[in-house]
């Protein structure tokens, strides 16, 4: 399953054809090619094909970036070069090293993090805190995907120009009501229900999430155990370190016939699962923005979420979704039940949410905004 940051780079690069993109990342696996082109992005993977490559990325990534830069100098293209760090990550540290050696090259930093503030402050023995401060000190321009992350950047000492440009949604793929009129698509989703052994009268609650603590999936499992409605199924799409623990929780609650762990699903297939779903819920403890919420809203699936991080940027309680309380299964269950029982509210939320996504979270609009930032940097 592709993460929000990776998806954003691909969607933006596909829409900005008059720039050439060179993506430098850790190789991580030996079966991955050292170099390939994906859409409008030239991908360079550095390292030896193991997890240690992440730690080497700041140094090997810098060396690769320097090689690309030197080639550009030969081709007289250096006036149009900039460096772009995605998240306060190992890759962005490579961009930081490059910026130290080549201070005249503009450095754009994009923050997409969904980590809790306490983790950023104290995680990995304070190294995450230090990396944030170093990156923000050297960045010439900061783009963030939510107002929450803009405030975080300021709190960590950034004093330069900053712009909020969110991640977006593929509106073509998410036109579920329209797609449902097409015979092929109707057949696809009908077969999907049969494959999952879901009866026609069963309500479907879905979450798309990494199985990590910050996403609150344990709270969601506790919540559905409290639902008074009998005919429901919970679909959990995603994987992560808590998978075994969450499956044990389901077993203890005797919900094995009600909750399905589907693992990672290719992004292009996510909308098929949304098409058969009635509620999307992810009771996050922290969230940078939450592309999965936006995809659900675009697909006409009403959302239950917590008012944390960047979620309040797009979710207005009672208008584009419903807020539940953090770490409160009873509150989560109550809000799910409201949306399943109140058809008028449900339809209102579906309509408003889709209109909001079309207006503000369209990749075409977002791509243009990012291009304007690039143009500012290369003047």
N, C-alpha and C positions, 0 to 999 in steps of 0.2 A: 504494500500500500504506500503510495507516494505521499510524503509530507507536504505541509502547506508551503514551506520555503522552496522546495524543489519544484513544486507545481507552479509557483509564482514566477520563478526564473524562466521556465519553459514557455508559459503563456505570454510573458512580457517580451521575451526574445522573438517569439513567433510574430509579434505585432510590430516590431521595430526593425524593419528590413534594411534601413540605411546605416545601421551599426553592425559591426561584426563582434561576436561574443566569444571569448576564450574562458572556459570554465576549468579551473584547476582544483582538483579534489583528491582525497586519499583513495588509493586503489582498493584496499581492504580485502579483496578476494583475487586469487590468481587467475580465475576464469574470466575476469573483467579485462577488456582490452585497455592497453595503455593510452590509446588515442582513438577517438571516433567522433563522428559528427551526428548530433541529434537535432533535427530541425535546423534552426539558425545558430546553434551553439557548437563550437569546437571544444570537445571535452578532452582534457588531459588528466590522466590518473597517475599520481606519483606514489612511490613506495614499493614494497615487496609482496603485497598481496595478503596482508594480515592486519589484525586490529592495531598493531603498533604503528601502522602508517599514519593514524590520526595524530599521534604525538610528534611524528616526523614532519607533518604537513607544514608547519610554520617555516621550516628550513628548506625542505625539498620544494614546497610550493613557491617560495621566494626565488629559488634558483630557476625553476621553470618559467616564472613570470619574467625574470631578468632575461632569459633566452628569447622569449617572445618580444620583449621590449627592444632588445638589440637588433632583432630581425626587422622590427618596425622602423628603427632608426635608419637602417640600410635603405628601407623603402620610403623614407621621408614622411612617415605617418605619425610621428611622435606628438604633433600638435593636437591630434585628435584622441589621444590615449587617456584613459582614466582607469582607476582601480575601484572595484566594487566588492565590498565585504558583505556577505550575507550572514546575519546574526553575529553575536559576539562569540565566534566559534574558532576552532583550530584554523579553518580556512581564512577567516578574517585576520588572525594573527599573522598569517603569511602576507596578507595585504599590508599589515602594519609594518612588518620588516621591510617590505618594498618601499613603503612611504618614508621610512627613516633613511634609506639609501638614496631615494629619488624624491626629495621633498617637494619638487615643483609639479609632480604629477598629481592631479586632483584625486582625492580619496572620498568616495561615497560609502557610507555605512548604512545598511538596512537592518533595523531591529524587528525581529519576528517572534521573539521569545515568548513562551507561555509559562515559564517557570515562576514559582512563587517568589516574592521579594526576599523572604528569609533565605531561600536557597541561593539566590544571586548574591546576597550579602555574605553568607558564610560557607557556601558549598565548596567542596574540594579544598578545604583548609584555607579559604579566602582567595583562592586563585581566580575564581570566576569574578569576584568583586574587582580584583586587580585588573583583569583583562578588560572589563567594562570601562574602567577609568582610563586605561591606556589607549584603548580604541577611540573613545569619545574625545580624548585630548588631541589625537592626531587627525580625526575626521574633518574634512572640509565642509561636508554637508551630511545631515542625518535624515533619512527617510524612515518613518515608522508606520506600522499598520493599524495603530489605534492611538487614541488620546492618552490612554493609560501608559503606553510605552513612551509617548512624548514626555509625559511627566517623569517617568523613570529616567530618561536621558538627562533631563534637567537636574534631577536629584543627584545624578552621578557626575555632575560638573560640566555638562556640555553647554557652551555659551554661543555656539554658532547658529547658522540657519537650519531650521528643521521643518519638515513637511509631513503631514499625515496622508498617506496614500494606502488604502487597505488592499488586502488580497481580494480576488474576485471569484466569479462563478461562470462556467460555460453555460450561457443561457440557452443555447441550442439543445444541448444534451438534457437540460433540466425542464424542458417543456412537457412535463408528464401529462397534464390534461389533454393536450393536443395529440401527443403520441398514443394515448390510450384509444384514440379513434382509429388508429392504423392496425390492420389485421395482424401483421407480423409482430408488432409490439404487444398487442393483446395476447397473442399466443405465447410470447416469451414470458410475460409475467404470470400467466395462468400456469405454465409449466413450472415456473419457479415456486409457486405456492404448492404445487403437487410434489415437487422435489423435496420441499421442506416439510411436507405432510401437514400443512396448515389448512384447516377447514375454512369454508367460505364465511362462516359466521364468527370466526375468531378475529379479535382486534390485534393489530401488530404494533408493538412498541419497538423502536430501533435506536441503537446508538452506534456511532462510528468513532472509534477511539483507540489510541494506544492504551494498553492495559497497564497503566502506571497510576500511582497514588493520586496525582494531581487531578485526574479526570473523574474521580468519584464513582467509579463503576460499582464498587462494593456497596455504596449508599443506594445506588439504583437497584441493585439486586434485593437489598433489604426492603426497598420501597415497593417493588412489585409483589413481594410476599405479603404485603398488607392490603393489596387491592381487593376490594369486595367483589369486583366483577370476576366471573369464572372464565369466560372465553377470551383469553389473551395469550399472546406469545411475545417473548422478548428476544430480539435478534441482536447479538453482540458481534459487530464486525471489527476486527483488529487483533493484534497480538501484543505481547509485552511481558515483562518480568513477573507480573502479578497473575498471569493466566492460571497457573496451578492452584494458587491460593483462592482465586475467585471460583474456580470449579469445585473446590472443596466446600466453599461457602454455599454454593448452589445445592450440593449433595446434602449438606447438613439441614438445609431448609426444605429438602424433599421437593425441589423444583426442577428436577432433571427433565420432566416432560413439558416444562413451560419456558425454559431458557436454553437458547442455542448459541454456542460459541462457533462462529463461522470462520474465524481466522482472518488473515489478510485477503482482501478482495481487490482485484485491479480497479483503478479509478474509473475506467470506462464502464464498469459493471455496477458501480455503486448506485447509479440512478435507477437501475432495475429493482434493487432492493427497496429504495425509497418509494418506488411506484406502488409497491404492495403494502406500504406502511401507513399507519394512522397517526402515530406520535413519534417525534424525535426527542430524545432526552439525553443530556450529558450534564450531570450535576457537578461541574468542575469546581476545584478549589482555587485554581488560578488559570488564566487564559490570556494569551497575547491578543488574539482576535477570535479565531475559531471558524475556519473555512467550512468545516463539516456542518455547522449550524446554518451558514448561508446557503449551502447546497440543499439542505432540507427545506429551507424557506422558499428557495427558487423552485423546488419540485412540488410545492403545495403540501408539505408535511408540517403541521404546526409544531412549534418548539417549546419545550420546557427547559429552562436553564437557570443558572445561578447568576446573581448580579456582581460578577467579579471581572477584573481585568478589562479587556476590550469589549466584552459582551454588551454592556449598556450602550455602546456606540450604535448598535443596530437593533437591539431588542428593547422595545418599550412595553412595559407590562400592560396586558389587556388590549394592546393594539397590534403588535407584531409578534407576540409570543407571551408566555407566562413565566414569571420569576418564581422559583422555589427557594427555600432557605438552604444555606450551606450546611453540609453534614447533618441533614435532617430528613431521614427517609419518610417520615410521616408527611412532611410538607411536600416532598416530591410526589408521593402517592396521591395526595389531595389534588395537586395541580394536573396530574395526568388524568385523574378521574373527571375533573371539570371539563377538560377538552374532549373527553370521550362522550360525555353526557350532554353538553351544551352545544347543540348544532349551530345556533345563531352566532355565538362567540367564536366557535371554530371557523366558520366560513369567513367571518370578518377578519380574523387573524391571518388566514390563508391569503386572502385578497391583499391586505395591507403589506404583508411580508413580501409577497411576490413583486409588488409595485416598488417597494423599497430597494430590493435587490436589482431590479431592472434599471433603476435610476442611479444608484450609487456604487453598485458592485459588479458592473459590467466590465469584463476584461478589456474591451476596446477603449473604454473611457480611461481605465487605469493605465493601460499601455501608453496612451497619449500623455498622461500626467508624468509618468516615469521618463518618457522621452524629453519632456520639457526640463526635467531635472538634469538629465544628461547634457542637454544643450547649454544649460547654465554653467555646468562644470567645464565644458570644452571651449568656452568663449575665449 
